[in-house]
Amino acid sequence: MPALRGRALLSALPYVLQSRYEREVYEHYTAKALQTLTENTSRPMSPGSYIQRGYSELLRPQREETRTADDVIGGIKSRLRQIGGEE
């Protein structure tokens, strides 16, 4: 995106966000279509050898939660204390 002044940037922002959203939807659709295609093609030949994860899962893998419930509660309480100014 070219260098713009404040008002021009704010007026262009909705168009930029819309185009990014459309590109993301297209990429998601294409990835799901390819995943379905490989699954339907390879399943009869050799079960289990098709793409197991989606494109978005490869880009942004989900973290496994390793904290216990008490750790989560303690973290929330400490953040609330920080916000409240007690610490």
C-alpha positions as a Markdown table, in Angstrom:
| # | Residue | x | y | z |
|---|---|---|---|---|
| 1 | Met | 0.0 | 0.0 | 0.0 |
| 2 | Pro | 1.5 | 3.4 | -0.9 |
| 3 | Ala | 2.3 | 6.0 | 1.7 |
| 4 | Leu | -0.9 | 8.0 | 2.5 |
| 5 | Arg | -1.9 | 10.8 | 4.8 |
| 6 | Gly | -4.2 | 10.2 | 7.7 |
| 7 | Arg | -7.6 | 10.9 | 6.1 |
| 8 | Ala | -6.7 | 9.1 | 2.9 |
| 9 | Leu | -5.4 | 6.1 | 4.9 |
| 10 | Leu | -8.6 | 6.0 | 6.9 |
| 11 | Ser | -10.8 | 6.2 | 3.8 |
| 12 | Ala | -8.8 | 3.4 | 2.1 |
| 13 | Leu | -8.8 | 1.2 | 5.2 |
| 14 | Pro | -12.3 | -0.4 | 4.6 |
| 15 | Tyr | -11.3 | -1.4 | 1.0 |
| 16 | Val | -8.0 | -2.9 | 2.1 |
| 17 | Leu | -9.7 | -4.9 | 4.9 |
| 18 | Gln | -12.4 | -6.1 | 2.5 |
| 19 | Ser | -9.9 | -7.2 | -0.1 |
| 20 | Arg | -7.9 | -9.0 | 2.6 |
| 21 | Tyr | -11.0 | -10.7 | 3.9 |
| 22 | Glu | -12.0 | -11.8 | 0.3 |
| 23 | Arg | -8.5 | -13.2 | -0.3 |
| 24 | Glu | -8.6 | -15.1 | 3.0 |
| 25 | Val | -12.0 | -16.6 | 2.2 |
| 26 | Tyr | -10.7 | -17.6 | -1.2 |
| 27 | Glu | -7.6 | -19.2 | 0.2 |
| 28 | His | -9.7 | -21.1 | 2.8 |
| 29 | Tyr | -12.1 | -22.3 | 0.2 |
| 30 | Thr | -9.3 | -23.4 | -2.2 |
| 31 | Ala | -7.5 | -25.2 | 0.6 |
| 32 | Lys | -10.6 | -27.0 | 1.7 |
| 33 | Ala | -11.4 | -28.0 | -1.9 |
| 34 | Leu | -7.9 | -29.4 | -2.3 |
| 35 | Gln | -8.1 | -31.2 | 1.0 |
| 36 | Thr | -11.4 | -32.8 | 0.0 |
| 37 | Leu | -10.1 | -33.7 | -3.5 |
| 38 | Thr | -7.1 | -35.4 | -2.1 |
| 39 | Glu | -9.1 | -37.2 | 0.5 |
| 40 | Asn | -11.7 | -38.5 | -2.0 |
| 41 | Thr | -8.9 | -39.5 | -4.4 |
| 42 | Ser | -6.6 | -41.3 | -2.1 |
| 43 | Arg | -9.1 | -42.9 | 0.3 |
| 44 | Pro | -10.0 | -45.8 | -2.0 |
| 45 | Met | -6.4 | -46.4 | -2.9 |
| 46 | Ser | -4.7 | -46.2 | 0.5 |
| 47 | Pro | -6.7 | -45.2 | 3.6 |
| 48 | Gly | -5.2 | -42.5 | 5.8 |
| 49 | Ser | -2.7 | -41.1 | 3.3 |
| 50 | Tyr | -4.5 | -37.9 | 2.4 |
| 51 | Ile | -4.0 | -34.4 | 3.9 |
| 52 | Gln | -5.1 | -34.6 | 7.5 |
| 53 | Arg | -4.7 | -30.9 | 8.4 |
| 54 | Gly | -6.1 | -27.8 | 6.8 |
| 55 | Tyr | -4.2 | -24.8 | 5.4 |
| 56 | Ser | -5.1 | -22.6 | 8.3 |
| 57 | Glu | -4.0 | -25.2 | 10.8 |
| 58 | Leu | -0.6 | -25.4 | 9.1 |
| 59 | Leu | -0.2 | -21.6 | 9.2 |
| 60 | Arg | -1.5 | -21.1 | 12.7 |
| 61 | Pro | -1.1 | -24.4 | 14.7 |
| 62 | Gln | -3.2 | -24.7 | 17.8 |
| 63 | Arg | -1.3 | -24.7 | 21.1 |
| 64 | Glu | -2.0 | -27.4 | 23.5 |
| 65 | Glu | -3.0 | -26.1 | 26.9 |
| 66 | Thr | -0.6 | -27.3 | 29.5 |
| 67 | Arg | -1.7 | -25.1 | 32.4 |
| 68 | Thr | -4.0 | -26.5 | 35.1 |
| 69 | Ala | -7.2 | -24.9 | 36.1 |
| 70 | Asp | -5.6 | -23.4 | 39.2 |
| 71 | Asp | -2.8 | -21.9 | 37.1 |
| 72 | Val | -5.4 | -20.2 | 34.8 |
| 73 | Ile | -7.4 | -18.9 | 37.8 |
| 74 | Gly | -4.2 | -17.6 | 39.4 |
| 75 | Gly | -3.2 | -15.9 | 36.2 |
| 76 | Ile | -6.5 | -14.2 | 35.9 |
| 77 | Lys | -6.5 | -13.0 | 39.5 |
| 78 | Ser | -3.0 | -11.5 | 39.1 |
| 79 | Arg | -4.0 | -9.7 | 36.0 |
| 80 | Leu | -7.1 | -8.3 | 37.7 |
| 81 | Arg | -4.9 | -7.1 | 40.6 |
| 82 | Gln | -2.5 | -5.4 | 38.1 |
| 83 | Ile | -5.5 | -3.7 | 36.4 |
| 84 | Gly | -6.9 | -2.6 | 39.7 |
| 85 | Gly | -3.6 | -1.2 | 40.8 |
| 86 | Glu | -3.0 | -3.4 | 43.8 |
| 87 | Glu | 0.4 | -4.6 | 42.7 |
